[in-house]
Each structure stands twice: as C-alpha cells, then as structure tokens.
C-alpha cells in the first residue's frame, strides 16, 4: 500500500475569538486576586464607604412647670360697729298669796318606826327548881378534890325543856363538865322564852359551880 497516496486527517480550524476571551477572563480574575492580596482592594472599599459621621444628640431637658402665681390680695372690709340693746332687768314680785297657801299646809309626819320585838329569855321555874351542884357532884371528883365552875349553853324549846346542853367554858375537869351537861339535859325545866309574848325556842347560858365544903 502506498502511503503517499492515502488520505490525510486535517484538524478543524480553531476559534481564535473564544480562546482570546477565555484568556482575558483568566487574566481578570488573576488581577482581582492580586489586588486583594496587595491591599489595593481595601483602599477601594474605604473610598467607596466614605467617612463616617458621629453626632451626639443631647437629651431634651424636661422643663419644670412654673409655680402658680400667688393668689390676689383682698383688702379686709372695715369693721362694723353695732350698738348693744339696753335690756332692763326687773326683780320679780313675790306672790304673797302663794306663800300664805303653802304655810297653811301642815307637813306630813313620817310613819313611826316599826316596833322592836320584845324578847324575854328563859328563866327558872319556881315550881320545879333545878338540881344543884351538890346533888350532881361526882363521887370520884369529891374524893380527888376536884372543884371548878362550868358554863353551859342550853337550848330551851317552847315547852321549857332542854333539848341541847353544850359546854361553853370548861371547869378544868372533864368529870364535872359531863356531870353538869348530863343533869341539865335530863331533869332541868325552865319557863320558856317569849318573843312578843309568844313562846319561842332560844338559847341561854347558865353557870354551875362545883365546890367542896370545908
């Protein structure tokens, strides 16, 4: 086979315009990157921004309310003098007829005070005399020589009987006290006491003296 006679491959013609545009774009980006890295871009940004102005705004002062005006002064009115009326004072005339009528009326006497009750204490019955100390003297007290005075408080009922006999003051010997109280309650009789003339039960003291003959 003869190579000289064989057909050859012919490449298509290149677009020169596209190649040139691509190169320009790459060059522009490279320039921008170089500008930022070298500080040229910061200078451009500062110029675009321009200087910043700062202003201090003062606070608005609050105006205080002005005080109210003083009240107007009024002149005091002149004093007015009024004459005091004259009042005549006359003494009242006493009514003699009224005095006479009152003197004629007699004062009413106060009621008499209530009468006090008439109380009569019990007393000895002369028809039935009570036993004496010699008759009630205990034999043991005689032998021992016991002497003394005992005061008994007796309760005498409406019939004159002794319902109770208590030793008010002792004689100093128990045998003498018991002998007197026992004899009084057993045999003694009295005229009963009265209140306004009516028999009533009441108390009475009585003294019994024990004394040995010498």
C-alpha positions as CSV (number, residue, x, y, z in Angstrom):
1,X,0.0,0.0,0.0
2,X,1.3,3.4,-0.9
3,X,1.1,5.8,2.0
4,X,1.7,8.7,-0.2
5,X,-1.5,8.2,-1.9
6,X,-3.5,7.6,1.3
7,X,-5.9,10.5,2.5
8,X,-4.6,12.7,5.4
9,X,-6.5,14.0,8.6
10,X,-6.9,17.7,8.5
11,X,-7.8,19.2,12.0
12,X,-10.7,21.7,12.1
13,X,-9.8,25.3,12.3
14,X,-9.8,26.7,15.9
15,X,-11.9,29.6,17.1
16,X,-9.5,32.3,18.0
17,X,-12.1,34.6,19.5
18,X,-13.1,32.1,22.2
19,X,-9.5,31.4,23.1
20,X,-8.8,35.1,23.5
21,X,-12.0,35.7,25.6
22,X,-11.1,32.8,27.9
23,X,-7.6,34.2,28.4
24,X,-8.9,37.6,29.2
25,X,-11.3,36.2,31.9
26,X,-8.5,34.3,33.5
27,X,-6.3,37.4,33.5
28,X,-9.0,39.5,35.1
29,X,-9.5,37.0,37.9
30,X,-5.8,36.8,38.5
31,X,-5.7,40.7,38.6
32,X,-8.5,40.8,41.2
33,X,-6.9,38.2,43.4
34,X,-3.6,40.1,43.2
35,X,-5.3,43.4,44.1
36,X,-7.0,42.0,47.2
37,X,-3.7,40.4,48.3
38,X,-1.7,43.6,47.8
39,X,-4.2,45.8,49.8
40,X,-5.5,47.7,46.8
41,X,-9.0,46.3,47.3
42,X,-9.2,47.6,50.9
43,X,-8.3,51.1,49.7
44,X,-11.1,50.9,47.1
45,X,-13.6,49.7,49.7
46,X,-12.6,52.5,52.1
47,X,-13.1,55.1,49.4
48,X,-16.5,53.7,48.5
49,X,-17.7,53.8,52.1
50,X,-16.6,57.4,52.7
51,X,-16.0,58.9,56.2
52,X,-18.5,58.1,59.0
53,X,-20.0,61.0,60.8
54,X,-21.0,60.6,64.5
55,X,-23.3,63.1,66.2
56,X,-24.1,63.3,70.0
57,X,-27.7,64.0,70.5
58,X,-28.3,65.8,73.7
59,X,-31.2,64.7,75.9
60,X,-34.1,67.0,75.8
61,X,-34.3,68.9,79.0
62,X,-37.6,68.4,80.8
63,X,-38.9,71.8,81.5
64,X,-40.3,72.1,85.1
65,X,-43.7,73.6,85.5
66,X,-43.6,77.1,86.7
67,X,-45.1,77.7,90.2
68,X,-48.6,79.0,90.1
69,X,-49.0,82.7,90.6
70,X,-49.8,83.9,94.2
71,X,-53.4,84.5,95.0
72,X,-54.6,88.1,94.7
73,X,-54.7,90.0,98.0
74,X,-58.1,91.3,99.1
75,X,-58.4,94.2,101.3
76,X,-60.1,93.5,104.6
77,X,-63.6,95.2,104.9
78,X,-63.8,97.9,107.5
79,X,-65.2,96.9,110.9
80,X,-68.9,97.4,111.5
81,X,-70.0,98.6,115.0
82,X,-73.5,97.6,116.2
83,X,-75.0,99.3,119.2
84,X,-75.9,96.8,122.0
85,X,-79.5,97.0,123.0
86,X,-80.3,98.1,126.5
87,X,-82.2,95.4,128.5
88,X,-83.9,96.4,131.7
89,X,-83.9,93.7,134.4
90,X,-86.6,93.9,136.9
91,X,-86.9,91.8,140.1
92,X,-90.0,89.5,140.2
93,X,-92.6,90.4,142.7
94,X,-93.2,87.7,145.2
95,X,-96.7,86.3,145.3
96,X,-97.8,86.6,148.9
97,X,-100.9,84.5,148.3
98,X,-98.8,81.5,147.2
99,X,-96.6,81.9,150.3
100,X,-99.7,82.0,152.5
101,X,-101.2,79.0,150.9
102,X,-98.1,77.0,151.4
103,X,-97.7,78.0,155.1
104,X,-101.2,76.8,155.8
105,X,-100.4,73.2,154.8
106,X,-99.1,71.2,157.6
107,X,-96.1,68.8,157.0
108,X,-96.9,65.2,156.9
109,X,-95.2,63.4,159.8
110,X,-93.1,60.4,158.8
111,X,-94.5,57.0,159.7
112,X,-93.4,55.7,163.1
113,X,-90.6,53.2,163.0
114,X,-91.5,49.6,163.4
115,X,-91.6,48.4,167.0
116,X,-88.8,46.2,168.1
117,X,-89.6,42.7,169.2
118,X,-90.0,42.2,172.9
119,X,-87.8,39.2,173.8
120,X,-87.9,37.5,177.2
121,X,-85.2,34.9,177.9
122,X,-86.0,31.6,179.5
123,X,-85.9,31.6,183.4
124,X,-86.0,29.3,186.3
125,X,-89.4,27.7,187.1
126,X,-90.1,28.3,190.8
127,X,-92.5,25.4,190.9
128,X,-89.8,23.0,189.6
129,X,-86.4,24.1,190.9
130,X,-83.4,22.5,189.1
131,X,-80.9,20.3,190.9
132,X,-77.9,22.0,192.4
133,X,-74.2,21.2,192.1
134,X,-74.1,19.4,195.4
135,X,-76.6,16.9,194.2
136,X,-74.8,16.2,190.9
137,X,-71.3,16.2,192.3
138,X,-69.4,13.1,191.1
139,X,-68.2,10.9,193.9
140,X,-64.7,10.5,192.2
141,X,-64.4,14.2,192.0
142,X,-65.2,14.6,195.7
143,X,-62.5,12.1,196.6
144,X,-60.0,13.7,194.3
145,X,-61.0,17.2,195.5
146,X,-61.9,18.5,192.0
147,X,-63.6,21.9,192.1
148,X,-64.5,24.5,189.4
149,X,-67.2,26.4,187.5
150,X,-68.6,25.2,184.2
151,X,-70.7,27.5,181.8
152,X,-73.3,25.6,179.8
153,X,-75.1,26.9,176.7
154,X,-78.6,25.5,176.8
155,X,-81.2,25.3,174.1
156,X,-84.7,25.6,175.7
157,X,-87.8,24.9,173.5
158,X,-91.3,26.3,173.6
159,X,-92.2,23.9,176.4
160,X,-89.3,24.8,178.6
161,X,-87.4,21.5,178.1
162,X,-83.6,21.5,177.5
163,X,-83.1,20.0,174.0
164,X,-79.3,20.5,173.9
165,X,-76.6,21.3,176.5
166,X,-73.1,22.3,175.4
167,X,-70.0,23.1,177.4
168,X,-69.2,26.8,176.6
169,X,-66.5,27.2,179.3
170,X,-64.9,24.2,180.9
171,X,-64.3,23.9,184.7
172,X,-61.0,22.3,184.1
173,X,-62.2,18.8,184.9
174,X,-64.0,16.7,182.4
175,X,-66.0,14.7,185.0
176,X,-67.5,18.0,186.4
177,X,-68.3,19.2,182.8
178,X,-70.0,16.0,181.8
179,X,-72.0,15.7,185.1
180,X,-73.5,19.2,184.7
181,X,-74.4,18.8,181.0
182,X,-75.9,15.4,181.6
183,X,-78.1,16.5,184.5
184,X,-79.3,19.7,182.7
185,X,-80.5,17.7,179.7
186,X,-82.2,15.1,181.7
187,X,-84.0,16.8,184.5
188,X,-83.9,20.6,184.2
189,X,-87.1,22.5,183.3
190,X,-87.5,26.3,182.6
191,X,-90.1,28.8,181.8
192,X,-89.8,29.1,178.0
193,X,-88.6,32.4,176.5
194,X,-91.1,34.5,174.6
195,X,-91.0,36.9,171.6
196,X,-93.8,39.5,171.7
197,X,-95.5,37.3,174.4
198,X,-95.3,34.1,172.3
199,X,-93.2,31.1,173.5
200,X,-90.2,30.5,171.3
201,X,-87.1,28.3,171.3
202,X,-83.9,30.1,172.2
203,X,-80.5,29.6,173.8
204,X,-79.4,30.7,177.2
205,X,-76.1,30.4,179.2
206,X,-76.1,29.1,182.7
207,X,-73.2,28.7,185.2
208,X,-72.7,25.7,187.6
209,X,-70.1,25.9,190.3
210,X,-68.7,22.8,192.0
211,X,-67.2,23.5,195.4
212,X,-66.5,21.1,198.3
213,X,-67.5,22.1,201.8
214,X,-64.6,22.8,204.2
